[in-house]
Amino acid sequence: MKGAGGGGANLLAVRSHNTALVLDLLRAAGAGGVSRLELAERTGLTPQAVSKITARLREEGLAVEAGHRASTGGKPRTLLRLVPEAGHAVGVHLDRDGVRTVLVDLAGTVVAQRWTPADFGVGAEGVVELVVREVTAGVASLEAAEGPSRNDGGDRVGLGGAAPLGGAAPLGVSALAGSDVGVSALGVSALGVSALGVGVALPGPLDHLRGVLHRVTGFPEWDGFPLRDALARRLGVPVVVDKDTNAAALGLALGGAAGGSGSSFAYLYFGTGLGAGLVLGGAVHRGARTGAGEFGHQVVQRGGPLCGCGDRGCVEALCLAAVARGDLPEAGRVLGVGAANLVALLDVDLVLIGGRTVTEAPEPFLRGVTEVLDARAHRTGEPPLPVRVAAGGVAEGAAQLVLAPVFGRADD
């Protein structure tokens, strides 16, 4: 993670790539745990090296014993598991009309979340102020949530089964750090608790490496704004910024949405806008300038309706127009046309669809995309390509921008 931010006292260190490998296997093993011998076999490390790493992780509160397993010879093997609550990351989905903030543990489980309305049109400084308020208000408050989530004007709404941020249980007192893994340290004083960092995902185009926005569709005044550095200065913690589609695709890839680690898929995100996250060969494909995946701005109807990007007949403009007039089947078909172009270009293994507009009424979009892709497969003689509604959100993916390097899963 190439974020900016400061350090702090009494922090743990993930000191090497080998430690990240062990942590990743502990996380994958879940509550059942994994033995030191299995860790050595799967990492290729010596048993002595694994013993040193796991001893340090236990001392630092990142791993604990999870029982014993019968051995084929000798004494039973001690199993170890990750302690998910030993560290947390914040994920922020900054959309054109709202901000969703989640707090996730080391296992990627959402333990708290909140949502508040937002307006890109108020300008960069106003939006930064809102994000800072949401993150600090959510993470700094440690009192336990009692009773149902409350809704005070949209400012603090608990979603799903997780507690609203601010009502989360106290975080683990430790944070992970280490340049070898790519995560900078967070001080306890920064947000009132120890955390790994803050991942922010929002509409593109933008420069992922520098955290600088370009001409966000419909909001050209954001062009050149250094969002990452502005938030890092205000929050005093490391921040990483990426496109909403890339963050969501990363979360899906790490969650095994497409099967094997070397798989390729396209995630089509339809919310307030339309974009794509591309995972090629198991890694998020951002392009040389984070410009890959501007899926919504392919022109499929010359002289069509004006799009927010300034062109006419874009997939995004046509889909949004169809949704506005209540013609979801047509929106699904148009989305399918765009998906077929993408499949022909990249030959991916799977198409996932998601985003607020899709999840509110998934059936017409799933049917529309599937029908167009099936027709293409019939013409070309190829097997039908699977199409599924994705499980997972942008904010959760934004948190994975922070977590992935800790477990040696960074893709850049």
LINWOVEN-V821329 format. One record per backbone hydrogen bond with DSSP energy under -1.0 kcal/mol. NH is the residue of the N-H (numbers start at 0). CO is the residue of the C=O. If there is no record, write none. Layout:
NH_CO, NH_CO
//
This chain:
11_174, 13_176, 19_15, 20_16, 21_17, 22_18, 23_19, 24_20, 25_21, 26_22, 27_23, 28_24, 32_29, 33_79, 38_34, 39_35, 40_36, 41_37, 42_38, 43_39, 49_45, 50_46, 51_47, 52_48, 53_49, 54_50, 55_51, 56_52, 57_53, 58_54, 59_55, 60_57, 61_56, 62_56, 63_80, 65_78, 68_76, 76_68, 78_66, 79_33, 80_63, 82_61, 85_82, 86_83, 88_103, 89_196, 90_101, 91_198, 92_99, 93_200, 94_97, 98_115, 99_92, 100_113, 101_90, 102_111, 103_88, 104_108, 105_83, 107_104, 110_102, 111_102, 112_162, 113_100, 115_98, 117_96, 119_95, 121_118, 122_119, 126_122, 127_123, 128_124, 129_125, 130_126, 131_127, 132_128, 133_129, 134_130, 135_131, 136_132, 137_133, 138_134, 139_135, 144_166, 164_112, 166_163, 177_182, 181_177, 182_177, 189_186, 195_87, 197_237, 198_89, 199_239, 200_91, 201_241, 206_211, 210_206, 211_206, 212_224, 213_204, 215_213, 216_203, 218_215, 221_218, 222_219, 223_212, 224_221, 226_224, 227_210, 229_225, 230_226, 231_227, 232_228, 233_229, 234_230, 235_231, 239_197, 241_199, 243_201, 246_242, 247_243, 248_244, 249_245, 250_246, 251_247, 252_248, 253_249, 254_250, 255_252, 256_251, 258_255, 262_259, 264_278, 265_349, 266_276, 267_351, 268_274, 269_353, 270_272, 274_268, 275_292, 276_266, 278_264, 279_282, 281_262, 282_279, 284_277, 289_286, 291_285, 294_292, 296_293, 297_294, 299_312, 300_312, 303_300, 306_310, 309_306, 312_304, 314_297, 315_295, 317_313, 318_314, 319_315, 320_316, 321_317, 322_318, 323_319, 324_320, 325_322, 326_321, 327_325, 330_326, 331_327, 332_328, 333_329, 334_330, 335_331, 336_332, 337_333, 338_334, 339_335, 340_336, 341_337, 342_338, 343_339, 344_340, 345_341, 346_342, 348_263, 350_385, 351_265, 352_387, 353_267, 356_269, 357_269, 358_354, 359_355, 365_361, 366_362, 367_363, 368_364, 369_365, 370_366, 371_367, 372_368, 373_369, 374_370, 375_371, 376_372, 377_373, 378_374, 379_375, 380_376, 381_376, 387_350, 389_352, 396_392, 397_393, 398_394, 399_395, 400_396, 401_398, 402_398, 403_399, 405_402, 406_402, 407_404, 408_403
//
